């Protein structure tokens, strides 16, 4: 079962302008971004190529809610997704 946006159904029109990311000024290049001092945000997970981004987003939201409700350590919770 495949859910989500199928890659095959999208194509860029010929001559369409490309969006470019702004240059990052020299400075920190850390990929760690967590505005919560309590670590209620669980780590990023590899979603693979199954079109289930909505499931991973829901899972991450539920994990964060459980962490906030129980004040547990972030490493103590890990909900699992199966296909």
C-alpha positions as CSV (number, residue, x, y, z in Angstrom):
1,X,0.0,0.0,0.0
2,X,1.5,3.3,-1.0
3,X,0.1,6.6,0.4
4,X,1.2,10.1,-0.1
5,X,2.5,11.9,-3.2
6,X,3.6,9.7,-6.0
7,X,6.9,10.9,-7.5
8,X,6.0,9.7,-10.9
9,X,3.0,12.0,-11.2
10,X,5.0,15.3,-11.0
11,X,7.2,16.8,-13.7
12,X,8.7,20.3,-14.0
13,X,7.5,22.2,-17.0
14,X,10.1,23.0,-19.6
15,X,11.7,26.4,-19.0
16,X,10.2,26.8,-15.5
17,X,12.4,28.9,-13.1
18,X,14.2,26.9,-10.5
19,X,14.1,28.0,-6.9
20,X,17.4,28.4,-5.2
21,X,18.2,28.4,-1.5
22,X,19.9,31.5,-0.2
23,X,23.5,31.2,0.5
24,X,24.3,30.4,4.1
25,X,26.7,32.8,5.6
26,X,29.8,31.4,7.3
27,X,29.0,30.4,10.8
28,X,27.4,27.5,12.6
29,X,26.6,24.6,10.4
30,X,24.9,22.5,13.0
31,X,21.9,20.6,12.0
32,X,20.6,20.4,15.6
33,X,17.6,22.6,15.9
34,X,15.5,22.3,19.1
35,X,13.8,25.3,20.6
36,X,12.5,23.4,23.5
37,X,14.8,23.3,26.5
38,X,13.1,20.1,27.6
39,X,13.9,17.9,24.6
40,X,10.3,17.2,23.8
41,X,11.2,16.8,20.1
42,X,12.2,13.3,19.0
43,X,15.0,12.7,16.6
44,X,14.5,12.7,12.8
45,X,13.8,9.3,11.3
46,X,14.4,7.9,7.8
47,X,11.0,7.6,6.1
48,X,12.4,5.6,3.2
49,X,10.5,5.9,-0.1
50,X,7.0,4.7,0.9
51,X,5.1,7.9,0.8
52,X,4.2,7.8,4.5
53,X,5.4,11.3,5.6
54,X,2.0,11.9,7.2
55,X,2.4,8.8,9.4
56,X,5.9,9.8,10.6
57,X,4.6,13.3,11.4
58,X,1.7,11.9,13.4
59,X,4.1,9.5,15.2
60,X,6.5,12.4,16.1
61,X,3.6,14.5,17.4
62,X,2.3,11.6,19.5
63,X,5.8,10.9,20.9
64,X,6.2,14.6,21.8
65,X,2.8,14.6,23.6
66,X,3.7,11.6,25.6
67,X,7.1,13.1,26.6
68,X,5.3,16.3,27.7
69,X,2.7,14.4,29.6
70,X,5.0,12.0,31.4
71,X,8.1,14.3,31.5
72,X,10.1,11.2,30.5
73,X,13.5,11.2,28.9
74,X,13.4,11.5,25.1
75,X,15.2,8.2,24.7
76,X,12.6,6.4,26.8
77,X,9.9,6.5,24.1
78,X,9.9,5.2,20.6
79,X,6.6,4.3,18.8
80,X,7.1,2.0,15.9
81,X,5.6,2.1,12.5
82,X,5.1,-1.1,10.5
83,X,4.0,-1.6,7.0
